[in-house]
Each structure stands twice: as C-alpha cells, then as structure tokens.
Amino acid sequence: MSQIQQPGPEVAAGWRERDAAHLATCYSRYSDLVVERAEGAHLHTVDGRDVLDFGCGIGVTNLGHGHPAVRSAIHAQVDRLLHTSVTTHSLPMIEAAEEIAAVAPGGLESVFLCNSGAEAVESAIKLARKATRRSDVIAFLGAFHGRTYGALTLTASKAKYHAGMGPLLPGVHHVPYPRAGEGEAAVAEIERLLASVVDPGDVAAVVVEPVLGEGGYVVPPEGFLPGLRRLCDRHGILLVADEVQTGFARTGRFFAVEHTATQPDIMCLAKGLGNGMPVAAMVATREVMSAWHPGDHGTTYGGNPVACAAAVAVIRTIRSEGLVERSARLGDAVLERARGWPALCPRLSDVRGLGLMIGLEFTTPEGAPDPAVVARIREESLRGGLLLLNCGSDDNVIRLIPPLTIPEAELDQGLEILEAALGTWAGGNGGVSRE
Ligand SMILES: Cc1ncc(COP(=O)(O)O)c(C=O)c1O
C-alpha cells in the first residue's frame, strides 16, 4: 500500500519563491503562511497547517471566512450578472445602497459605491471640496486613510508611506489624535490651527477615524468626537468619519460613531462591507451629495453586482445573527481577561478597545515603544497556531480582531495560545527571559 504523503514545508517554500519572482516588491506581509483555503476563523495552508485567524485579512472578514450567506449570495449573482457599470441600472447596486442607507447613522442616505477604502476617502475629499467650495482638509497624526494620493496625504501613521512619493496634496493639516484625557485639548488645538495657520473659510473637511486603526488602536476620549462635531458646525466644515476599519459591528455598534451619537456629514466604508469582496462606499447626507451632478465623479467597477450582492448579504447577516451585540459582549469579555495579562508580560502597558477591536500596547520599562516584544509574541503565537497582526506607528501594538462569528471555544483557544506566548516573555513562565 502506498503511504499518503503530507505536504511538507518545501511546498510552501516553492510558492514563496514563485511569489518573489513576479509579485511587486512593495508587499509587506504579516506572516509567511501560504494559504490555500479558509473557513470561519481557520486558515489552511498548502503545507497542512490549520491556523486561527485573529487578523481577519486586516479587519475585513468580520463574518468569518466563507460565511455561507455571503458565499451563496456571491455564487447566485455570478450566474446572473457580473458587470454592466453605469451603462445600465443593476439590482444589487440599488439593494446595496438601500441596505447601507438603512444602517448608516440618520441622515446619511446617499451612497457612492466604489472599490476600496482609499477610493472612498478620495471620493469624500472630492465631494467635501465641491460641496463647500473650500480646499483644505484637517486630518490626524497617526491616521491611516489609504495609499492613493489624497488618502495618502491624510495618512500620518508612518513617515515611510510618504517617503519619496511627493509632492502630496496641498492644503492638508495634521493635528494630534487624543489619548485618554486629551479630548478637549485636541479640539482646542484645531481651534488654534484655525486661528493662526489656516482660515476656517478655507477648510472643507475634518477627516477622522472614530478609533485610530493602523495608528495603534487608540480609542479617543468620549467627548472628542462630539467636540469635533461642534467645531465643524461653528465653522461650516464637513465632518468625515472614516469607518473603513471600525464599521460593520467591529466595535460593538454598527458604526463606531454611534458610541458617542456623533453625526458625520460623510462616512467612508470598505473592509467589512464585503467580507472579502472588494467593495466600498462613501455615504453622505442628501444635501452634501447634491453638490455632485451626473459625471462629476465615477468608477468603472464601483457597484459591481457580485460585490454588491456580497454587501447586501453581509448587512442582512449582521442583523439576523445579532453580531453587533455579540461583538460588544465578546469584546467586553476579552478586554476583562486581557486586563490580567500585564501579570504575564510586564511589557504590556495598555489594554484598550471597543467591541472586538482590541489593542495591546507594549513599552519598555523606560516607557519607550517596544516593537521587539510585539514581534516575539506574534512569532510565538504563530508557532502555537494563531495569526496576530500588529499596528501602531512604532509597531508596538498587537491588535485582536477575530471574526465576530467566532465560536466561543475557538476564541478561548486563540486567547490561550496568546497567553502562553505572553508567558514566555521575561517575568512570565517562572521568570524565563528571552531577552
Ligand atoms: C481607516 C482606514 N481607512 C482607509 C483604509 C484604506 O483602505 P484600502 O486599503 O481598502 O484602500 C484603511 C486600510 O487599512 C483603513 O484602516
């Protein structure tokens, strides 16, 4: 009888070689896993590994990989209609806009469908300029809004993203994003900017992430977003909420602005909207959107029927499975458990989050960012079968973003792997030091 051969690590190595041969040199991967299929919270690699995915393809697969409702909506649409663009009307595009408008904060009823988060942000900048007839934009230090030129200019999470890419968009001003206790000071800083550097009459929009994403999973103080809203109202500036990473139940509300009942004029959506299909949206009040007339803006693939069918299924599933409440409940439980983790690893200096969007910040005893410990814990976790992503301008934050649908036993299993990894650091595991 012939023996069944398990594929060995050389199979993955072969794929990585082929990857390096022809794929662009800009990809910065979080792991060297070579994945061929995925189901729920599990990634299955070509060399036979089964890895728990607590990164969700960078905050995208909120419903887990291959959710049956999304998968069957995609399958059904593929057989009906793949593409017409604006040469016709199409049913999934209309339904997606209706579903988005139904769940968006009140008043955001007009939807521009596009393909990526950056494109949604780009669209927001263009709409805000047209609607206000003003040119400038205020954004935040630590923000990430994407890689196209407008979005890239607003991005200020790592200087590397701008290096050698200039000149960028003119008229973009960056101000500090507040941490605990700094909410009022952050709004006052913008007022100072408006008094001393840029006249409010030249500012079209303030663009803000309701929770800082790539910049380190920073939850702003409660008064910050309402304070920003009031500032925008005082000066006739539009408030743009970039909910690309925080949207679709990730933070325990449908959208993160709901935590403080903040009403944006424009909202940018992507990632969780398609659960893996490339679909994004820029949503605005009817009044703001009315600044655009037919032909003012567009995109060939925006509103693709298959992507929109996925989006419709995603929104309906979030509601039917109660995922907003589940994200809040599981998030609270993980946060509570994580508050005990500094005892396992004293370098863990802050635990924070909303819903299942949780950040673990690591610093040295001197209080400096500690990316080395983050790298070691991620490496150790991956060895144990758990994929974790990092973030933060200094790469010193681990983010926990498991699927919102993850069975509790699997969530627990992942957290146990992480706890074991934390315990291998100095001070944990009977004092075994790896430094
Ligand atoms: C808050 C936020 N905005 C915009 C983007 C850009 O989205 P995309 O990569 O789809 O262009 C991202 C991506 O990480 C993001 O986190």
The ligand as an SDF file (V2000), in Angstrom:
LIG
                    3D

 16 16  0  0  0  0  0  0  0  0999 V2000
   -9.3020   53.5650    8.4970 C   0  0  0  0  0  0  0  0  0  0  0  0
   -8.8550   53.1510    7.1300 C   0  0  0  0  0  0  0  0  0  0  0  0
   -9.1430   53.9310    6.0840 N   0  0  0  0  0  0  0  0  0  0  0  0
   -8.7900   53.6100    4.8390 C   0  0  0  0  0  0  0  0  0  0  0  0
   -8.0640   52.4620    4.5890 C   0  0  0  0  0  0  0  0  0  0  0  0
   -7.6620   52.1330    3.1740 C   0  0  0  0  0  0  0  0  0  0  0  0
   -8.4270   51.0730    2.7210 O   0  0  0  0  0  0  0  0  0  0  0  0
   -7.9390   50.2440    1.4170 P   0  0  0  0  0  0  0  0  0  0  0  0
   -6.7230   49.5020    1.8300 O   0  0  0  0  0  0  0  0  0  0  0  0
   -9.1240   49.3660    1.1200 O   0  0  0  0  0  0  0  0  0  0  0  0
   -7.6860   51.2360    0.3490 O   0  0  0  0  0  0  0  0  0  0  0  0
   -7.7330   51.6090    5.6450 C   0  0  0  0  0  0  0  0  0  0  0  0
   -6.9520   50.3870    5.4090 C   0  0  0  0  0  0  0  0  0  0  0  0
   -6.3900   49.7900    6.2970 O   0  0  0  0  0  0  0  0  0  0  0  0
   -8.1300   51.9660    6.9560 C   0  0  0  0  0  0  0  0  0  0  0  0
   -7.8230   51.2050    8.0040 O   0  0  0  0  0  0  0  0  0  0  0  0
  1  2  1  0
  2  3  1  0
  2 15  2  0
  3  4  2  0
  4  5  1  0
  5  6  1  0
  5 12  2  0
  6  7  1  0
  7  8  1  0
  8  9  2  0
  8 10  1  0
  8 11  1  0
 12 13  1  0
 12 15  1  0
 13 14  2  0
 15 16  1  0
M  END
$$$$
